[in-house]
C-alpha cells in the first residue's frame, strides 16, 4: 500500500481500482505531474482510465487534503502528495524541473520580515523561478 492510499483509508476516502492506480502513481512521482502526465502514466497500467477519472480523483484527493495543487508558471496545475514537512520550490524555467528545498536562513528571514511588519507568520509558500547557470 502506498502513502496516498494509506491517507485515503485513514480519512475514509473510497478508492476504486482505478483510483488506487492513480494514487500509486502520485505517491511514486518525484516530478509534480500535471493531470495529462498522470493520465499518460495511468494508461500504461490500465487503458480504461479516462482523463475525466484522473481529474475527478485528483480533485477528490485535493479536497481531502491528501495532495496539494501547485499553480507554477506554465499554465498547468501540478500536484504532489501533501508533504509531512514544509518545503519550498525552485522551478527551472527552461526544463520545467521542480526542485524541493528547505533553507533555514530563508525560513528565519520570513519570520523576521513578518514580525518587522507587525505580524506573526502562520503560513507561507515560496516559489523561485530560475534558469540553470552554464558552467
C-alpha positions in Angstrom: 0.0 0.0 0.0 1.3 3.5 -0.9 1.3 6.7 1.2 -1.7 8.3 -0.6 -3.7 5.0 -0.4 -3.0 4.9 3.4 -4.1 8.5 3.8 -7.3 7.8 1.9 -8.1 4.9 4.2 -7.4 6.9 7.3 -9.7 9.7 6.1 -12.5 7.5 4.8 -11.9 8.2 1.1 -13.2 5.3 -1.0 -10.7 4.0 -3.5 -11.8 2.2 -6.7 -9.2 0.1 -8.5 -8.6 3.0 -10.9 -8.2 5.5 -8.1 -5.7 3.1 -6.5 -3.6 3.2 -9.7 -3.7 7.0 -9.8 -2.8 7.1 -6.0 0.1 4.8 -6.6 1.4 6.9 -9.5 1.1 10.1 -7.5 2.8 8.5 -4.4 5.8 7.4 -6.6 6.1 10.6 -8.6 9.0 12.8 -7.8 8.2 15.4 -10.5 4.9 17.1 -9.5 3.0 15.8 -12.5 0.0 17.6 -14.1 -3.2 15.7 -15.0 -2.2 15.0 -18.5 1.0 13.3 -17.3 -0.9 11.4 -14.6 -3.3 10.2 -17.3 -0.4 9.1 -19.6 1.2 7.1 -16.7 -2.1 5.6 -15.6 -2.9 4.5 -19.2 0.3 2.4 -19.3 -1.2 0.4 -16.4 -4.9 0.5 -17.3 -6.1 1.7 -20.8 -9.6 2.2 -19.4 -8.7 5.1 -17.1 -10.1 8.2 -18.7 -8.8 11.8 -18.3 -12.1 12.6 -16.5 -11.4 9.9 -14.0 -7.9 11.4 -13.3 -9.4 14.9 -12.9 -12.1 13.6 -10.5 -9.6 11.6 -8.5 -7.1 14.5 -8.2 -9.9 16.9 -7.2 -11.1 14.4 -4.5 -7.6 13.9 -3.2 -7.0 17.6 -3.1 -10.3 18.3 -1.3 -9.4 15.7 1.2 -6.0 17.3 1.9 -4.1 14.3 0.6 -2.5 16.1 -2.3 -1.6 19.7 -2.9 -2.2 21.6 -6.1 0.5 24.0 -7.3 -0.1 26.7 -10.0 3.5 27.1 -11.1 4.0 29.3 -14.1 3.4 27.5 -17.3 -0.4 27.3 -17.1 -0.9 23.7 -15.9 -1.7 22.8 -12.3 0.8 20.3 -10.9 0.3 18.0 -8.0 2.2 16.5 -5.2 1.4 14.4 -2.1 0.8 16.8 0.8 4.2 16.9 2.5 4.7 15.9 6.1 7.2 18.7 6.5 7.3 22.2 4.8 9.4 22.8 1.8 9.8 25.4 -0.9 10.2 25.0 -4.7 12.8 26.1 -7.3 11.4 25.8 -10.8 13.8 25.7 -13.8 12.1 27.9 -16.4 13.8 26.1 -19.3 13.4 22.4 -18.4 10.4 22.6 -16.1 12.3 20.7 -13.4 11.0 21.3 -9.9 13.4 21.1 -7.0 12.2 20.9 -3.5 14.4 22.5 -0.8 14.4 23.8 2.8 16.6 26.7 3.8 16.8 27.6 7.4 18.0 31.2 6.7 15.1 31.8 4.4 12.6 30.4 6.9 14.1 32.7 9.7 14.1 35.7 7.4 10.4 35.3 6.5 9.5 35.2 10.2 11.6 38.4 10.9 10.0 40.2 7.9 6.5 39.4 9.2 7.4 40.5 12.7 9.0 43.7 11.5 5.7 44.5 9.8 3.8 43.6 12.9 2.6 40.1 12.0 3.0 36.6 13.3 3.7 34.3 10.3 1.2 31.5 10.2 1.9 30.1 6.7 3.8 30.8 3.5 4.6 29.4 0.1 7.8 30.2 -1.7 8.4 29.5 -5.4 11.6 30.6 -7.0 12.0 30.6 -10.8 15.4 30.4 -12.4 17.5 29.2 -15.2 20.5 26.9 -14.7 23.8 28.7 -14.8 26.0 27.5 -17.6 29.5 26.4 -16.4 
